[in-house]
């Protein structure tokens, strides 16, 4: 079975996440040059707590449990999609920005718009607070991109395996 549409969807979404990682990482590294009065022991302690909290809430709960399974599922469905324009727009379709149920479209577009507003606002901040926020965002984004590729590969291989009676029963239980 040809998988170019699903592969394109996963590559497109993972590239979008990695582009954000590459753009934010220099701001996180800038914190090394932070004024010692601003970046004291409390700052570093809160930074570690912030990063760990975001790894759990954004990396695990949001990306790993919600976003990645939805995107991979939609991407795999695109391989069976006969309409070429939807296959060409696979990353947007996989993220639920196009050709999705109305509720999914509303949630996806509202989230995207709020994210753009938030990112624009955080860009106006000085080095220390911006680095603080960006540090909590970089690792979950990296988790999301790597997890997306990993789960896609796992589910793609699952689809390629020959169906046995035990395998068919396990699939129906999901």
C-alpha angles and dihedrals in degrees: 000000000000112000102183095118095050092042090051090049094051094043091049095049093042090049090052091052093044091048088059090048091052092047095048100042096076089055090052091049090050089071088079087074093049120132108265091227090058097037100049129148092283091054092053092046092051090045092056091046090048093050093047092046091050092047088057100039100035103022101040107020100033104030105025099038102033120011101040098050091048094048094046091047093050091044092054090048089056090067088068093044112113096196110093096204092060091049091050090050090047099134092054092043092049091052090052095248094120136030098008134123113289095252092052091048092052094047093046095048095043090049091049093049093048090048091053091050092048094048091048091051095047090051088066093059126101123257102271100049093039092050088049093055094040092051089058091050103044099066096046090049090051089048089051095051096045093041091051093055093043094050092045091053091048094049093043091055089047090057092050097053117103112257115247127181091258092046093050091051092050091049092052091052091060 
